[in-house]
Amino acid sequence: MAYLIPTFDLWGIALSFAIGCLTIYLLLDLAKRVRSADRGIAQLWWGGGAIASGTGLWAVHFLIMHARGLSIPIGYAAPMTFVSWLCAVGAAAIVLSVAMHGALSKVRLIGSAVVLGIVLSIVHHTAMAAIELAPGVSWDGPSITLALLIGIAMSAVGLMGIEKLSRRSGILAVFVQIAVSIGTSAGIAVMGWLAMSAAKVPADAICFSVMALDGGHASDLTMITVPLLLVCTLLSSITYGWLDKRRTLLAGSLEHVNARLNSANDELRQRAMLDPLTGLPNRLLFEDRLAQALLRADRAKKSVRGLREKLAVLFIDIDSFKPVNDSFGHAAGDDVIRQVAQRLREEARHEDTVSRVGSDQFLVLMEGANSSNDCVALAMRIIEAAKVPFRIAERKIQISVSIGVVVYPDHGEPTKLLAQADAAMQVAKRAGRGTYAMFESHMHKDVADQLDLINDLRQAIELSQLELYYQPKIDGKRHVICGVEALLRWHHPVRGMVSPALFIPIAERFGFINAVGAWVIEDACRQMEAWSKDGLQMRVAINLSVHQLREADLVSRIESALERHGVKSSHLLCEITETVAMQDITATQRTLDGLGKIGVYLSIDDFGTGYSSLSYLRQLPARQLKIDRSFINDLDTSDDAKAVVDGVVRLAHALGLRVVAEGVETASQRDILLSLGCDELQGYFFAHPMSATKLLAWTHGHKPKGTVDFAQSLMHRSITA
């Protein structure tokens, strides 16, 4: 039988190969997209990618078939052409499904390659079937078989390329992707060519679909639209990949930042739980561990072990520690505290908690004691260890400690253990110091009274029982009021007016001083705002404790309070005692620098009672020195006191500081201080502390007889330095 001799369109063959390379490159790129962690995104890329790349595969077969043209007019039946395209889309879907499901085993690789090769063969045969010829095409079996084997081999190469590229990135991966695309496309072209060669068309064949889809027009349309579709899809895939990589990098950066923030927060929380001088747990951490220990003890009560083992708290106070600071300086005092902390660690057991809760006070939590004798034995070891002289800067310093011991559940109550241990320690001090005392029932009265006071103090703020009184400061040259000091008062509903000398130490000892201090800051700013509305611009001094100076957010809280009440920062003066300033130099310097930056005035209170380094004092951003009242008391009877005050005034003026004398009670004291050049005076001689209402009434003329007036600057909404 005679057969038609095919024609060859080299341009069509070249274009078919180029589209094949682009299609395979796109498939390899889409294989990365369908592996997205987002299942919805992966399925979207799988569906859209299968359609785009499947169209490319169908176009390769169609253009090869058209390039090996026949000498008779031909056309394509639409239904079978659609089936051919659908098979090509299915082949692409198979490839992307394999890529979506991860690593390939050998069995899975071979099985997928066989299925894919068969589907590609079906694509070609259904495309040929779309040309409805009579008589029909004769097929060459060996060529068809060879084409099928090449299709399977080419499919295996492509799938292995996907597997390789999934483990590579960078420029090398791009070269591998190009190489796989070229090789696989060449395999598809050879497969298509062999399949076409296997088709023998009789010389007298007639095409019944010639009036359907015109072959020439279909070829032209395919050459234009398919590359455009492939390029757009590829650009979309590449762009998405770039954006996804950027998002991943950003997420990784954010995760890294979050990790660092979490680490920093953990470190801050850890620092907030530790004493900065000794590294021991502070009161907050001690109370947490005590609460956990009490829970464990309560759970174990019914067990045999729980009946035998006890829990104890030891309250340790260094006897007469102030003379150490006064005689040898605060640096030496800090060394002693650190060495005491080290000896406590050595004497306590590994499972015990040793904590520093005050300048010279420590707590020890002892769990698992078999009897009270174990607790006493620990107290005795600590007392003996403290007696060994401390060597500080080639000096030997001798100290002693007093210890109060309370044992739970023998005679200690869970909610009162710290107060009971404190009461026992006070008994040890009264017994001569350098000893210990076990808590006993007769001490309950003092403990109960102290606990009542603590509980009442906690509620004093909410119940509006706290009030600030204000004591005027007198300008030494102009003899007018130039400011006031805020002094805390507690109006107890039963006890009456409670002295600050009583409740402030308790607030410091039991960790409530920061809440009280925060209230003072807020109320002082509120009062300055209220006075301002009445035409009085008043500079107010408040006192800061060492505990407040250790608060990391003290500066920001003061700044917020000033802004909230519309108060100038220069109208607030913060006073810290010389002892506090030297107790924790690092915390003091950091906080005072922060307060100075926001414009708050600073004053060193009780100057002369500590052991300041003048070089350190010169570095503090203070505006004032306040001479301790102990020197003022003896000023008119002691030449030494007068000499000290004279020296302090000269020193302060040399450093550019104003000098304030507190505790002025007589005209003689006033005259001497003025003769020495003291800048400001404060004391009962001029005015007792008074409520804000009485102070405002003074500005309106209702003042004590014989007292001074306010500076005009205070009454004209401005204030001088």
C-alpha positions in Angstrom: 0.0 0.0 0.0 1.2 3.5 -0.9 1.6 6.0 1.9 1.7 9.8 2.0 5.2 11.2 2.2 5.3 13.6 5.3 6.7 17.2 5.0 9.1 18.7 7.6 8.8 22.2 9.2 12.1 22.8 10.9 10.8 26.1 12.5 7.9 24.2 14.0 10.2 21.5 15.4 12.5 24.1 16.9 9.5 26.0 18.4 8.2 22.7 19.8 11.5 22.0 21.5 11.6 25.6 23.0 8.1 25.3 24.4 9.1 21.9 25.8 12.1 23.4 27.6 9.9 26.2 29.0 7.2 23.7 30.1 9.6 21.4 31.9 11.3 24.4 33.6 7.9 25.6 34.7 7.0 22.2 36.1 10.2 22.0 38.0 9.6 25.4 39.5 6.0 24.6 40.3 7.2 21.5 42.1 8.6 23.8 44.8 5.4 25.8 45.1 3.2 22.7 45.7 5.3 21.9 48.7 4.0 24.9 50.6 3.2 24.4 54.3 -0.2 26.1 53.6 -2.3 23.3 52.2 -4.7 25.7 50.4 -1.8 27.5 48.7 -0.3 24.2 47.6 -3.5 23.0 46.1 -4.0 26.3 44.3 -0.6 25.9 42.7 -1.2 22.3 41.9 -4.5 23.0 40.0 -3.3 26.1 38.2 0.1 24.7 37.5 -1.3 21.5 36.1 -3.5 23.4 33.6 -0.6 25.7 32.5 2.1 23.1 32.2 -0.3 20.5 30.8 -1.2 22.9 28.1 2.5 23.3 27.4 3.0 19.5 27.1 0.0 19.2 24.8 1.4 22.0 22.6 4.7 20.2 22.3 2.9 17.1 20.9 0.6 19.2 18.7 3.4 21.3 17.2 5.5 18.2 16.4 2.5 16.6 14.8 1.9 19.7 12.8 5.6 20.1 11.8 5.5 16.6 10.3 2.7 17.6 8.1 0.7 15.7 5.4 0.2 16.6 1.8 -3.6 16.7 2.2 -5.7 19.3 3.9 -6.4 18.3 7.5 -8.4 19.5 10.5 -8.9 18.4 14.1 -12.1 17.2 15.7 -12.8 19.3 18.8 -14.0 16.5 21.2 -10.9 14.3 20.7 -8.6 17.4 20.7 -10.0 18.3 24.1 -9.5 14.7 25.3 -5.8 15.0 24.2 -5.4 18.3 26.1 -7.1 16.8 29.1 -4.6 13.9 29.1 -1.7 16.3 29.0 -3.1 18.3 31.9 -3.4 14.9 33.8 0.2 14.1 33.1 1.3 17.5 34.6 -1.0 16.9 37.5 0.7 13.5 38.1 4.1 15.2 38.1 3.0 17.8 40.6 1.3 15.3 42.8 4.5 13.3 43.0 6.4 16.5 43.9 3.8 17.4 46.5 4.2 14.2 48.5 7.9 14.5 49.2 10.7 12.0 48.8 10.6 9.3 46.1 11.4 5.6 46.8 12.7 3.5 43.9 9.4 1.7 43.6 7.4 4.9 43.6 9.8 6.5 41.1 9.5 3.6 38.6 5.7 3.4 39.0 5.2 7.1 38.6 7.5 7.1 35.5 5.6 4.2 33.9 2.2 5.9 34.5 3.5 9.2 33.2 5.0 7.7 30.1 1.8 5.9 29.2 -0.3 9.1 29.7 2.0 11.0 27.4 1.6 8.3 24.8 -2.1 8.6 25.1 -1.8 12.3 24.6 -0.1 11.7 21.2 -2.5 9.0 20.1 -5.6 11.0 21.0 -4.2 13.9 19.2 -3.8 11.7 16.1 -7.3 10.4 16.6 -8.6 14.0 16.3 -7.5 13.8 12.6 -10.4 11.7 11.3 -8.8 9.8 8.3 -10.3 7.2 6.1 -8.8 4.8 5.5 -7.2 4.9 8.9 -3.6 5.2 10.1 -1.4 2.1 10.1 0.9 1.9 13.2 4.5 0.6 13.3 4.7 -1.5 16.5 8.4 -1.3 17.2 8.5 2.5 16.8 5.5 2.9 19.1 7.1 0.7 21.8 10.4 2.6 21.5 8.5 5.9 21.9 6.8 4.6 25.0 10.1 3.5 26.5 11.7 6.8 25.8 8.6 8.5 27.4 9.0 6.4 30.5 12.8 7.1 30.7 12.2 10.8 30.1 9.6 10.8 32.9 12.0 9.2 35.3 14.7 11.7 34.5 12.2 14.6 35.1 11.0 13.1 38.4 14.6 12.6 39.6 15.3 16.2 38.7 12.5 17.3 40.9 13.9 15.2 43.7 17.4 16.7 43.3 16.2 20.3 43.1 14.3 19.9 46.3 17.6 19.6 48.2 19.4 22.4 46.3 19.2 26.2 46.3 21.1 29.1 44.8 22.6 29.5 41.3 23.7 25.9 41.1 20.0 24.8 41.4 19.1 27.1 38.5 21.8 25.5 36.2 20.5 22.0 37.2 17.0 23.1 36.5 17.9 24.3 33.0 19.9 21.1 32.3 17.0 18.9 33.3 14.6 21.0 31.3 16.7 20.7 28.1 17.3 17.0 28.5 13.7 16.2 29.3 12.4 18.4 26.5 14.7 16.6 24.1 13.3 13.3 25.3 9.7 14.5 24.7 10.6 15.7 21.2 12.2 12.4 20.3 9.2 10.5 21.7 6.8 12.6 19.7 8.9 12.3 16.5 9.1 8.5 16.9 5.3 8.3 17.5 4.7 10.4 14.4 7.1 8.2 12.4 5.1 5.1 13.5 1.9 6.6 11.9 1.5 5.5 8.2 -1.1 7.5 6.4 -2.5 5.8 3.2 -2.0 7.8 0.0 -5.7 7.9 -0.8 -6.7 8.9 2.8 -9.3 11.6 3.2 -9.6 13.8 6.3 -13.3 14.0 7.5 -12.5 16.7 10.1 -11.0 19.1 7.6 -14.0 21.4 8.1 -13.6 21.3 11.9 -10.6 23.0 13.6 -8.2 24.2 10.9 -4.7 22.9 11.5 -2.9 26.0 10.3 -4.9 28.4 12.3 -4.7 26.1 15.4 -1.0 25.9 15.0 -0.6 29.7 14.8 -2.8 30.2 17.8 -0.9 27.7 19.8 2.5 29.3 18.9 1.3 32.6 20.3 -0.8 31.8 23.3 0.9 28.8 24.9 4.4 30.5 25.3 2.6 33.6 26.7 0.7 31.4 29.2 3.8 29.5 30.2 5.9 32.7 30.7 3.1 34.4 32.8 2.8 31.3 35.0 6.5 31.0 35.4 6.9 34.7 36.3 4.1 34.3 38.9 5.8 31.2 40.3 9.2 32.9 40.6 7.7 36.1 42.1 5.7 34.1 44.6 8.9 32.1 45.5 10.8 35.3 46.0 8.1 36.8 48.2 7.7 33.5 50.1 11.5 33.4 50.7 11.4 37.0 51.9 8.5 36.2 54.2 10.3 33.2 55.5 13.4 35.3 56.2 11.4 38.0 57.8 9.6 35.4 59.9 12.9 33.9 60.9 14.2 37.4 61.8 11.2 38.0 63.8 11.5 34.7 65.5 15.2 35.5 66.2 14.2 38.9 67.6 11.4 37.3 69.7 13.9 34.7 71.0 16.3 37.5 72.0 13.5 39.5 73.5 12.4 36.4 75.5 15.9 35.8 76.5 16.3 39.4 77.6 13.0 39.3 79.5 14.1 36.1 81.2 17.3 37.8 82.2 15.4 40.9 83.5 13.0 38.7 85.4 16.0 36.8 86.8 17.7 40.1 87.8 14.5 41.3 89.4 14.6 38.2 91.6 18.2 38.6 92.7 20.0 41.0 95.1 22.4 43.1 92.9 25.2 43.2 95.6 25.3 39.5 96.6 23.5 37.7 93.8 21.3 36.0 96.4 17.5 35.7 95.9 15.7 38.8 97.1 12.5 39.0 99.1 10.2 38.4 96.1 12.0 35.2 95.2 12.3 34.1 98.8 8.5 34.5 99.4 7.8 32.5 96.2 10.0 29.7 97.4 8.5 29.8 100.9 5.0 29.6 99.4 6.0 26.5 97.3 7.7 24.9 100.3 4.5 25.4 102.4 2.4 23.8 99.7 4.8 20.8 99.6 4.7 20.6 103.4 0.9 20.7 103.5 0.6 17.9 100.8 3.0 15.7 102.8 1.2 16.1 106.2 -0.5 12.8 106.1 2.5 10.9 105.0 5.1 9.4 107.3 7.7 11.7 105.9 5.5 14.7 106.4 5.1 13.9 110.0 8.8 13.7 110.6 10.2 16.6 108.5 9.8 20.3 109.3 10.3 23.6 107.7 12.1 26.6 109.3 12.7 30.2 108.5 15.8 31.9 110.0 15.9 35.7 110.2 19.5 36.9 110.4 20.5 40.5 111.3 24.0 41.8 111.4 24.6 43.5 114.8 25.7 47.1 114.8 26.5 47.2 111.1 26.2 51.0 110.7 29.5 51.6 112.5 31.3 49.5 109.9 30.1 51.8 107.2 30.8 54.9 109.3 34.3 53.8 110.2 35.6 52.0 107.1 33.3 53.4 104.3 30.5 51.9 102.3 32.8 50.0 100.0 34.2 48.1 103.0 30.6 47.6 104.2 29.6 46.1 100.8 32.6 43.7 101.0 31.4 42.6 104.5 27.9 42.0 103.2 29.2 39.9 100.3 31.4 37.8 102.6 28.6 37.3 105.0 26.4 36.1 102.1 29.2 33.7 101.0 29.5 32.3 104.6 25.7 31.8 104.8 25.8 29.8 101.5 28.6 27.7 102.9 26.9 26.9 106.2 23.4 26.3 104.7 22.7 23.1 102.9 22.5 22.9 99.1 18.7 22.7 99.1 18.2 25.6 101.5 17.4 29.1 100.2 19.5 32.0 101.4 18.1 35.5 100.7 19.1 39.1 101.3 16.1 41.1 102.3 17.6 44.3 103.7 20.8 46.2 103.9 22.2 44.0 106.7 19.4 41.4 106.9 19.2 37.9 105.5 16.6 35.0 105.5 17.3 31.3 105.3 14.5 28.8 104.3 15.3 25.3 105.6 13.2 22.4 104.3 13.3 18.8 105.4 14.6 19.3 108.9 14.0 16.2 111.2 13.6 18.3 114.3 14.0 21.8 115.7 17.5 20.7 116.8 18.5 20.7 113.1 17.4 24.4 112.8 19.2 25.3 116.0 22.3 23.6 114.7 22.2 25.7 111.5 21.7 28.9 113.5 24.7 28.1 115.7 26.9 27.3 112.7 26.0 30.7 111.2 26.7 32.5 114.5 30.1 30.9 114.8 31.0 31.5 111.1 30.1 35.2 111.6 32.5 35.5 114.5 35.5 34.8 112.3 37.1 38.2 111.5 36.5 39.6 108.0 39.6 40.8 106.2 38.8 44.0 104.3 41.7 46.0 102.7 44.3 44.6 105.1 42.0 45.3 108.0 40.2 42.8 110.3 36.6 43.6 111.0 34.7 41.7 113.7 30.9 41.4 113.6 28.2 39.3 115.1 24.7 38.3 114.0 21.4 37.8 115.8 19.1 35.1 114.5 15.4 34.5 115.0 14.1 31.0 114.2 10.6 29.8 113.6 9.7 26.2 112.8 6.6 25.0 110.9 4.3 23.3 111.8 5.5 23.2 115.5 4.8 26.8 116.5 4.8 28.8 113.2 1.7 29.8 111.3 2.0 29.7 107.4 1.0 33.3 106.9 3.1 34.7 109.7 6.4 33.0 109.5 8.4 36.0 108.4 6.9 38.2 111.1 7.4 35.5 113.7 11.0 35.0 112.7 11.5 38.8 112.8 10.0 38.9 116.3 12.3 36.1 117.5 15.3 38.0 116.0 14.4 41.1 118.0 14.3 39.0 121.2 17.8 37.7 120.3 19.0 41.3 120.0 17.5 42.2 123.3 19.1 39.2 124.9 22.6 40.6 124.2 23.1 40.0 120.4 25.4 37.4 118.8 22.8 34.7 119.7 19.6 33.1 118.5 16.1 32.9 119.7 13.3 30.4 118.9 9.9 31.8 118.3 7.6 31.2 121.3 3.9 31.7 121.9 4.4 34.7 124.2 5.8 36.6 121.2 2.5 36.3 119.5 1.3 39.6 120.8 4.1 41.6 119.2 3.8 39.6 116.0 0.0 40.0 115.8 0.3 43.8 116.4 3.0 44.0 113.6 0.9 41.9 111.2 -2.2 44.1 111.9 -0.1 47.1 111.1 1.1 45.6 107.9 -2.3 44.6 106.7 -3.7 48.0 107.6 -0.9 49.7 105.7 -1.7 47.6 102.6 -5.2 49.0 102.7 -4.3 52.5 103.7 -3.9 53.7 100.1 -7.2 52.3 98.9 -9.0 53.7 102.0 -7.4 57.1 101.5 -5.8 57.1 104.9 -2.4 58.3 103.7 -1.8 62.1 103.4 1.1 64.3 102.5 1.9 67.1 104.9 4.2 69.9 103.7 6.9 71.7 105.6 8.1 75.1 104.2 11.7 75.8 103.2 12.9 79.3 103.8 15.3 81.2 101.5 18.2 82.4 103.6 18.8 85.6 101.7 15.3 86.7 100.9 13.6 85.3 104.0 10.6 84.0 102.0 9.2 80.5 101.4 10.9 79.0 98.4 9.6 75.4 98.5 8.3 72.6 100.7 9.1 69.1 101.7 6.4 66.5 101.4 6.2 64.3 104.6 4.0 61.2 104.7 1.3 60.9 107.4 -1.0 58.0 108.1 -4.4 58.6 109.6 -5.2 55.3 111.1 -8.9 54.9 112.0 -8.1 53.2 115.4 -4.5 54.1 116.2 -4.8 57.7 115.2 -1.8 59.4 113.6 0.8 56.7 113.1 4.4 58.0 113.1 6.4 57.4 109.8 9.3 56.3 112.1 7.1 53.3 112.9 5.4 52.3 109.6 8.2 53.2 107.1 10.7 50.6 108.4 7.9 48.0 108.5 7.0 48.8 104.9 10.7 48.5 103.9 11.1 45.2 105.8 8.1 43.6 104.3 8.4 44.7 100.7 5.6 47.3 100.7 7.7 50.5 100.5 7.6 50.7 96.6 3.8 50.8 96.6 3.9 53.6 99.3 6.6 55.4 97.4 4.6 55.3 94.1 1.6 56.8 95.9 3.8 59.6 97.3 5.1 60.4 93.8 1.6 60.4 92.3 0.0 62.5 95.1 2.8 65.1 95.2 2.3 65.7 91.4 -1.5 65.8 91.9 -1.1 68.4 94.6 1.2 70.5 92.6 -1.4 70.5 89.8 -4.1 71.5 92.2 -2.0 74.4 93.7 -1.2 75.5 90.2 -4.9 76.0 89.4 -5.1 78.2 92.5 -2.2 80.3 91.4 0.6 78.7 93.4 3.6 77.2 91.6 5.4 75.2 94.3 8.5 73.2 94.2 8.0 70.0 96.2 10.7 67.7 97.6 9.9 64.0 98.1 12.1 61.3 99.7 13.2 58.2 97.7 14.2 55.0 99.4 17.0 52.6 98.3 14.3 50.1 97.3 12.8 52.7 94.9 16.2 53.5 93.4 16.5 49.8 92.4 13.3 49.9 90.5 14.1 49.8 86.8 11.0 51.9 85.8 11.3 54.6 88.5 12.4 57.3 86.1 9.6 56.5 83.6 7.0 56.4 86.3 8.0 59.8 87.7 8.1 61.2 84.1 4.6 59.8 83.4 3.2 61.3 86.7 4.6 64.7 85.8 3.2 64.6 82.3 -0.2 63.3 83.5 -0.6 66.2 85.9 1.0 68.9 83.7 3.8 69.6 86.2 7.2 71.0 85.2 10.0 68.5 86.0 12.0 71.3 87.7 9.2 71.7 90.3 9.9 68.2 91.7 12.9 67.6 93.9 13.9 64.1 94.9 15.8 63.7 98.1 18.0 60.6 98.9 20.0 60.2 102.0 23.8 60.0 101.8 23.7 56.5 103.2 21.3 55.4 100.5 23.4 57.0 97.8 26.4 55.0 98.9 24.6 51.8 99.6 24.1 50.8 96.0 26.3 53.1 93.9 25.5 51.5 90.6 21.7 51.7 91.0 21.9 55.2 92.5 24.1 56.6 89.6 21.9 55.1 86.9 18.6 56.3 88.4 19.9 59.8 89.3 21.3 60.2 85.8 17.9 59.3 84.5 16.1 61.8 86.7 18.6 64.5 85.9 18.0 64.0 82.1 14.3 64.5 82.5 14.9 67.7 84.5 14.0 66.6 88.0 16.0 68.3 90.8 18.0 66.1 93.1 19.2 66.6 96.7 21.5 64.6 99.0 19.8 64.4 102.4 21.3 63.8 105.9 24.7 64.8 104.6 27.5 64.2 107.1 26.1 61.0 108.6 27.6 58.7 105.9 31.0 58.2 104.5 30.8 59.7 101.0 33.6 59.8 98.6 33.9 63.4 97.4 34.9 62.3 93.9 31.7 60.2 93.7 29.6 62.9 95.2 30.9 65.3 92.6 29.7 63.0 89.8 26.1 62.9 91.1 23.7 65.3 89.2 22.5 66.8 92.5 21.5 70.4 93.0 21.4 70.5 96.9 23.0 69.1 100.0 20.9 68.8 103.1 22.8 69.0 106.4 21.7 66.4 108.9 19.7 67.7 111.9 22.2 66.2 114.3 24.7 68.9 113.5 22.0 71.6 113.7 20.9 70.5 117.1 24.4 71.2 118.6 25.1 74.2 116.4 24.8 76.9 119.1 26.6 74.8 121.8 29.3 72.9 119.9 32.2 74.4 118.0 32.8 71.1 116.3 29.2 71.1 114.9 29.7 74.6 113.7 33.0 73.7 112.1 31.3 70.8 110.3 28.4 72.9 109.0 30.9 75.6 107.9 32.9 73.0 106.0 29.9 71.5 104.4 28.6 74.9 103.2 32.0 75.7 101.7 32.3 72.3 100.1 28.8 72.5 98.6 29.2 76.0 97.2 32.5 74.9 95.7 30.7 72.1 93.9 27.9 74.5 92.8 25.3 73.1 95.2 22.8 74.9 97.4 22.8 74.0 101.1 19.7 73.2 103.1 19.7 73.0 106.9 16.8 71.0 108.4 15.8 70.8 112.1 16.1 74.6 112.7 14.3 75.2 116.0 15.8 78.3 117.5 16.6 81.8 116.5 20.2 81.2 117.5 20.5 78.3 115.1 18.9 80.4 112.4 21.4 83.3 112.9 24.4 81.0 112.9 23.3 79.2 109.7 22.7 82.5 107.9 26.1 83.8 109.0 27.7 80.7 107.5 25.9 81.3 104.2 23.3 78.5 104.3 21.0 78.9 101.4 17.7 77.4 102.8 16.4 76.7 106.3 13.7 74.3 107.4 12.4 73.4 110.8 9.9 74.0 113.6 11.2 77.5 114.2 9.6 78.5 110.9 6.7 76.1 110.5 5.5 72.6 111.4 4.5 70.3 108.6 0.9 71.1 107.6 -1.8 69.9 105.2 -2.0 71.2 101.7 -5.2 73.1 102.5 -3.5 75.0 105.4 -0.5 75.8 103.2 -2.7 77.2 100.5 -4.6 79.3 103.1 -1.2 80.7 104.1 -0.8 82.1 100.6 -4.1 83.9 101.1 -3.0 85.6 104.3 -4.1 83.1 106.9 -0.6 82.4 108.3 0.8 81.8 111.7 1.8 85.0 113.5 5.3 86.2 113.0 6.0 83.8 110.0 7.4 84.8 106.6 5.5 85.2 103.3 5.9 83.2 100.1 8.3 84.2 97.5 6.6 86.4 94.8 8.0 84.0 92.2 5.8 81.2 93.6 2.7 83.4 93.3 3.4 84.4 89.7 3.6 81.0 88.0 7.4 80.9 87.8 10.0 79.5 90.0 13.7 80.4 90.6 16.5 78.0 91.1 
